């Protein structure tokens, strides 16, 4: 129940007739087994197995059928003062001056029975007492010795507002997973174990796409000697498969969080994150990310094992050559060496910084004296 109305068709196949049954996405979802009832009889398919949906997953199914997002829902027991406007303003400081009216435009606040109240996304992003209302909305980060969790070397509980939590999680991962060393015949050369762009995409996607209606487990970041695992609560949005992700197809679960992250520059274009992550790994000579649904969680695994030779275009190699010797250079100096405009040179430098091949030093993105160094 509710009753399904599939399309039935009889098709000829060799010397037989085949009955083809096609069930289209239903506006009446979730459907359930009548004998088990609407609370216990809802099942979803995870991989090759059937999984009984719990209350949170049933709620997600109902919201999906109505075209609603969980983080757009009102939190009626709170008022507008439950949001930390100062924290929100500080997050937007490098982008624009935030006005109180923007809280409604960004859907951090919404109208409910004649009052302005925060949305779930508003509380998750900038709530003053966020942990009381969403105790599992935090990031658990750990560095483990070896390839399993038997010996932990470092751990961190990140309970900041979500924009700051993303940066703190990336910093933790950068500290433990990005920097390695190659011992050559003549000298010890530093190298990056994982491309920073891939790590950033994995962390941002986990925070932006987590199912915060689930209870019991936070977002988890696990760094091992041979890989990085980033895991968030929540299956892929219904109707979306892992193969779809590889093709650049995406559905945004949290619209409020996604809108804010987009304005803050944490994400570029939705749907391209997995492809950027895959391209970054390929360019670094690493295997493609492994994407998995495990139970009611989603995991991205980035392997540190090299499967090929990193690819560097001729112009990018010219930039790296220009930065050899340890001396930092200005954008204009690099542009004159490689024969490109400063704007085109900045674009290439930004990509090299994302790949971990170049590091930058300056007071900010608009610093005219910003200098670039080869990451060696």
C-alpha positions as CSV (number, residue, x, y, z in Angstrom):
1,X,0.0,0.0,0.0
2,X,-0.6,2.5,-1.6
3,X,-1.4,0.3,-4.6
4,X,1.2,0.3,-7.3
5,X,0.2,0.7,-11.0
6,X,3.2,-0.7,-13.0
7,X,3.4,-0.8,-16.8
8,X,3.0,-4.4,-18.1
9,X,4.3,-5.5,-21.5
10,X,4.7,-8.8,-23.2
11,X,7.8,-9.0,-25.3
12,X,9.0,-11.7,-27.7
13,X,12.3,-13.2,-26.9
14,X,13.7,-16.1,-28.9
15,X,11.0,-18.7,-28.8
16,X,9.3,-17.4,-25.7
17,X,7.3,-14.5,-24.4
18,X,8.7,-12.3,-21.6
19,X,6.5,-10.3,-19.2
20,X,8.2,-7.0,-18.6
21,X,7.1,-5.0,-15.6
22,X,8.2,-1.4,-15.1
23,X,7.5,0.4,-11.9
24,X,7.9,4.2,-12.2
25,X,8.8,6.6,-9.3
26,X,5.6,7.1,-7.3
27,X,4.1,10.2,-5.9
28,X,2.5,8.1,-3.3
29,X,5.7,6.9,-1.7
30,X,6.6,5.5,0.7
31,X,4.9,2.2,-0.2
32,X,4.7,-0.5,2.5
33,X,3.8,-4.1,2.9
34,X,0.2,-4.1,4.1
35,X,0.7,-7.0,6.4
36,X,3.5,-5.2,8.3
37,X,2.0,-1.7,8.3
38,X,3.3,1.8,7.4
39,X,5.8,2.0,10.2
40,X,7.5,-1.4,9.9
41,X,6.7,-2.4,6.3
42,X,8.8,0.1,4.3
43,X,11.9,-1.3,2.5
44,X,14.6,0.2,0.5
45,X,17.2,-1.4,-1.8
46,X,20.9,-0.9,-0.7
47,X,23.3,-2.6,-3.1
48,X,22.0,-6.2,-3.5
49,X,20.0,-6.4,-0.3
50,X,16.7,-5.2,1.0
51,X,16.8,-2.9,4.1
52,X,13.9,-2.2,6.4
53,X,13.6,1.6,6.6
54,X,13.7,3.2,10.0
55,X,11.7,6.3,11.1
56,X,14.3,8.7,9.8
57,X,14.5,7.1,6.4
58,X,10.7,6.9,6.1
59,X,10.7,10.7,6.8
60,X,13.3,11.2,4.1
61,X,11.1,9.3,1.6
62,X,8.1,11.4,2.4
63,X,10.0,14.7,2.1
64,X,11.5,13.5,-1.2
65,X,8.0,12.7,-2.6
66,X,6.8,16.2,-1.6
67,X,9.9,17.8,-3.1
68,X,11.0,19.2,0.3
69,X,14.4,19.4,1.9
70,X,14.9,18.6,5.6
71,X,17.1,21.6,6.2
72,X,14.4,24.0,4.9
73,X,12.0,22.9,7.6
74,X,11.1,25.4,10.3
75,X,12.2,24.9,13.9
76,X,9.1,26.4,15.6
77,X,10.3,26.1,19.2
78,X,13.1,28.6,18.5
79,X,13.1,32.3,17.6
80,X,15.3,34.4,15.3
81,X,17.7,35.1,18.2
82,X,18.7,31.4,18.1
83,X,21.0,32.2,15.2
84,X,24.4,33.6,15.8
85,X,24.4,36.6,13.4
86,X,27.9,37.5,14.4
87,X,29.2,34.1,13.4
88,X,27.3,34.2,10.1
89,X,28.7,37.7,9.4
90,X,32.3,36.5,10.0
91,X,31.8,33.6,7.7
92,X,30.6,35.9,4.9
93,X,33.2,38.7,5.7
94,X,35.5,37.7,2.8
95,X,32.5,37.5,0.4
96,X,30.2,40.4,1.2
97,X,28.7,42.3,4.2
98,X,25.8,40.2,5.5
99,X,22.6,42.0,6.4
100,X,19.9,40.6,8.7
101,X,17.5,40.6,5.8
102,X,19.9,38.1,4.1
103,X,19.0,35.5,6.7
104,X,15.6,35.1,5.1
105,X,17.0,35.2,1.6
106,X,19.4,32.4,2.4
107,X,16.5,30.5,4.1
108,X,18.3,30.6,7.4
109,X,15.1,32.1,8.8
110,X,11.6,31.4,7.6
111,X,8.0,32.4,8.5
112,X,6.0,30.1,10.7
113,X,2.6,31.1,12.1
114,X,3.4,34.8,11.8
115,X,6.8,34.5,13.4
116,X,10.3,34.5,12.1
117,X,11.9,31.2,13.2
118,X,15.2,29.5,12.1
119,X,15.2,26.6,9.7
120,X,17.0,23.4,10.4
121,X,19.7,24.5,8.0
122,X,20.0,27.8,9.8
123,X,20.5,26.1,13.2
124,X,23.0,23.6,11.7
125,X,25.0,26.4,10.1
126,X,24.9,29.1,12.7
127,X,22.8,28.0,15.6
128,X,23.9,29.3,19.0
129,X,23.0,26.1,20.7
130,X,23.3,23.8,17.7
131,X,24.7,20.8,19.6
132,X,21.6,20.6,21.9
133,X,19.2,20.4,18.9
134,X,21.5,18.3,16.7
135,X,23.9,16.4,18.9
136,X,25.2,14.3,16.0
137,X,26.0,17.2,13.7
138,X,29.8,17.2,14.2
139,X,32.9,15.7,12.6
140,X,34.9,12.9,14.2
141,X,38.4,12.9,12.8
142,X,41.1,10.3,13.5
143,X,44.6,9.4,12.3
144,X,45.3,5.6,12.6
145,X,48.6,3.8,12.4
146,X,48.6,1.1,9.8
147,X,45.6,0.2,7.7
148,X,42.9,-0.5,10.4
149,X,41.6,1.2,13.5
150,X,43.5,-0.9,16.0
151,X,46.0,1.9,16.9
152,X,45.0,5.6,16.9
153,X,47.7,8.2,16.6
154,X,45.6,11.4,16.8
155,X,41.9,12.3,17.1
156,X,39.8,15.5,17.0
157,X,36.2,16.3,17.7
158,X,35.1,19.2,15.5
159,X,32.0,20.9,16.8
160,X,32.3,24.3,15.1
161,X,29.7,26.0,12.9
162,X,29.6,24.0,9.6
163,X,31.7,26.5,7.4
164,X,34.4,26.6,10.1
165,X,34.1,22.8,10.7
166,X,34.8,22.1,7.0
167,X,38.1,24.1,7.2
168,X,39.1,22.5,10.5
169,X,38.5,19.0,9.0
170,X,40.5,19.8,5.9
171,X,43.3,21.2,8.1
172,X,43.3,18.0,10.2
173,X,43.5,15.8,7.0
174,X,46.2,18.1,5.5
175,X,48.3,17.6,8.6
176,X,48.1,13.8,8.6
177,X,47.5,12.7,5.1
178,X,48.7,15.1,2.5
179,X,52.4,15.5,3.2
180,X,54.8,12.6,2.7
181,X,58.4,12.2,1.5
182,X,60.3,10.4,-1.2
183,X,63.8,9.4,-0.6
184,X,65.8,9.8,-3.7
185,X,69.4,9.0,-4.6
186,X,70.7,12.5,-3.8
187,X,68.1,14.1,-1.5
188,X,64.9,13.8,0.4
189,X,62.1,15.4,-1.6
190,X,58.7,16.3,-0.1
191,X,55.6,15.3,-2.0
192,X,51.8,15.2,-1.5
193,X,50.2,11.9,-0.7
194,X,46.8,13.0,-1.8
195,X,45.8,16.0,-4.0
196,X,44.4,18.8,-1.8
197,X,41.5,19.4,-4.3
198,X,40.3,15.8,-4.0
199,X,40.5,15.9,-0.2
200,X,38.6,19.2,-0.1
201,X,35.8,17.9,-2.3
202,X,35.4,14.8,-0.2
203,X,35.1,16.7,3.0
204,X,32.8,19.5,1.6
205,X,30.5,16.9,0.0
206,X,30.2,14.9,3.2
207,X,29.2,18.0,5.2
208,X,26.9,19.4,2.5
209,X,25.1,16.1,1.7
210,X,24.9,14.5,5.1
211,X,21.4,13.4,6.3
212,X,21.2,15.4,9.6
213,X,17.8,13.8,10.4
214,X,19.6,10.6,11.3
215,X,20.7,10.1,14.8
216,X,23.5,8.1,16.4
217,X,26.6,8.9,14.3
218,X,28.5,12.0,13.2
219,X,30.5,12.6,10.0
220,X,33.7,10.6,10.2
221,X,37.1,11.2,8.7
222,X,39.6,8.4,9.0
223,X,43.2,8.7,7.9
224,X,45.2,5.5,7.5
225,X,48.7,4.9,6.2
226,X,47.4,3.9,2.7
227,X,44.1,5.8,2.3
228,X,41.6,8.4,3.5
229,X,38.0,7.6,4.2
230,X,35.3,10.3,4.5
231,X,31.9,9.0,5.6
232,X,28.6,10.8,6.2
233,X,25.2,9.6,7.5
234,X,22.6,9.2,4.8
235,X,22.1,7.1,1.6
236,X,22.3,8.8,-1.7
237,X,19.2,10.8,-2.5
238,X,16.5,8.5,-3.8
239,X,16.7,7.9,-7.5
240,X,20.4,8.6,-7.6
241,X,23.1,5.8,-8.0
242,X,26.8,5.7,-7.7
243,X,27.1,5.5,-11.4
244,X,25.1,8.7,-11.7
245,X,27.7,10.4,-9.5
246,X,30.5,9.4,-11.8
247,X,28.6,10.9,-14.7
248,X,28.2,14.2,-12.9
249,X,24.6,13.8,-12.0
250,X,23.8,15.1,-8.5
251,X,20.8,15.9,-6.3
252,X,21.3,18.3,-3.4
253,X,19.9,17.0,-0.2
254,X,20.4,20.1,1.9
255,X,19.3,23.2,0.0
256,X,20.0,25.7,2.7
257,X,23.5,24.4,3.4
258,X,24.2,24.1,-0.3
259,X,23.1,27.7,-1.0
260,X,25.4,29.0,1.8
261,X,28.3,26.9,0.9
262,X,28.0,28.0,-2.7
263,X,28.0,31.7,-1.7
264,X,31.0,31.1,0.5
265,X,32.9,29.5,-2.3
266,X,33.2,26.1,-0.6
267,X,31.5,24.6,-3.7
268,X,31.5,25.6,-7.3
269,X,28.9,23.9,-9.5
270,X,26.8,21.2,-7.9
271,X,27.2,17.9,-9.6
272,X,30.8,18.4,-10.6
273,X,32.5,17.6,-7.3
274,X,33.0,13.9,-7.9
275,X,34.3,14.5,-11.4
276,X,36.8,17.1,-10.0
277,X,37.8,14.7,-7.3
278,X,38.4,11.9,-9.9
279,X,40.3,14.2,-12.2
280,X,42.5,15.4,-9.3
281,X,43.4,11.8,-8.4
282,X,44.0,10.8,-12.0
283,X,46.3,13.8,-12.5
284,X,48.2,12.8,-9.4
285,X,48.7,9.3,-10.7
286,X,46.3,7.8,-8.1
287,X,43.3,5.5,-8.5
288,X,39.8,6.9,-8.9
289,X,37.9,7.5,-5.6
290,X,35.8,4.6,-4.4
291,X,32.2,5.5,-3.7
292,X,30.1,3.2,-1.5
293,X,26.8,3.0,0.3
294,X,27.4,1.1,3.5
295,X,24.3,0.5,5.7
296,X,22.6,3.9,5.8
297,X,25.9,5.8,5.3
298,X,27.9,7.0,2.3
299,X,31.7,6.7,2.1
300,X,34.4,8.1,-0.2
301,X,37.8,6.4,-0.1
302,X,40.9,8.1,-1.6
303,X,43.8,5.7,-2.0
304,X,47.4,6.9,-1.6
305,X,48.8,4.1,-3.7
306,X,50.1,5.4,-7.0
307,X,48.8,3.6,-10.1
308,X,50.5,5.8,-12.7
309,X,52.7,8.8,-13.4
310,X,51.3,12.3,-12.5
311,X,50.4,14.3,-15.5
312,X,51.7,17.8,-15.9
313,X,51.1,20.0,-19.0
314,X,54.0,21.8,-20.6
315,X,52.8,25.2,-19.4
316,X,52.4,24.0,-15.9
317,X,55.8,22.4,-16.0
318,X,57.2,25.8,-17.2
319,X,55.7,27.4,-14.1
320,X,57.2,24.7,-11.8
321,X,60.6,25.3,-13.5
322,X,60.3,29.0,-13.0
323,X,59.7,28.4,-9.3
324,X,62.6,26.0,-8.8
325,X,65.4,27.0,-6.5
326,X,63.2,27.9,-3.5
327,X,62.7,31.6,-4.5
328,X,59.1,32.8,-4.5
329,X,57.7,34.8,-7.4
330,X,54.9,37.2,-8.0
331,X,52.1,36.4,-10.5
332,X,53.4,39.1,-12.9
333,X,56.9,37.6,-12.8
334,X,55.7,34.1,-13.6
335,X,53.4,35.5,-16.4
336,X,56.3,37.1,-18.1
337,X,58.3,33.9,-18.0
338,X,55.6,31.6,-19.5
339,X,54.2,34.2,-21.9
340,X,50.6,34.4,-20.5
341,X,48.5,37.2,-19.1
342,X,48.5,37.6,-15.3
343,X,44.8,36.5,-15.2
344,X,45.5,33.3,-17.1
345,X,48.6,32.7,-15.0
346,X,46.6,33.1,-11.8
347,X,44.1,30.5,-13.0
348,X,46.9,28.0,-13.7
349,X,48.5,28.8,-10.3
350,X,45.3,28.2,-8.5
351,X,45.0,24.7,-10.0
352,X,48.6,23.9,-9.2
353,X,47.9,25.0,-5.6
354,X,44.9,22.7,-5.5
355,X,47.1,19.8,-6.7
356,X,49.6,20.5,-4.0
357,X,52.4,21.3,-6.5
358,X,52.6,25.0,-5.6
359,X,52.1,26.8,-2.3
360,X,51.2,30.4,-1.9
361,X,52.0,33.1,0.7
362,X,50.2,36.4,1.2
363,X,47.6,38.2,3.3
364,X,44.7,37.2,1.1
365,X,43.5,36.4,-2.5
366,X,43.8,40.1,-3.4
367,X,47.2,40.7,-2.0
368,X,49.3,42.3,-4.8
369,X,52.5,41.0,-3.2
370,X,51.2,37.4,-3.0
371,X,54.1,35.0,-3.8
372,X,54.2,31.5,-5.1
373,X,56.7,28.7,-4.2
374,X,57.2,25.2,-5.6
375,X,56.0,22.7,-3.0
376,X,59.3,20.8,-2.5
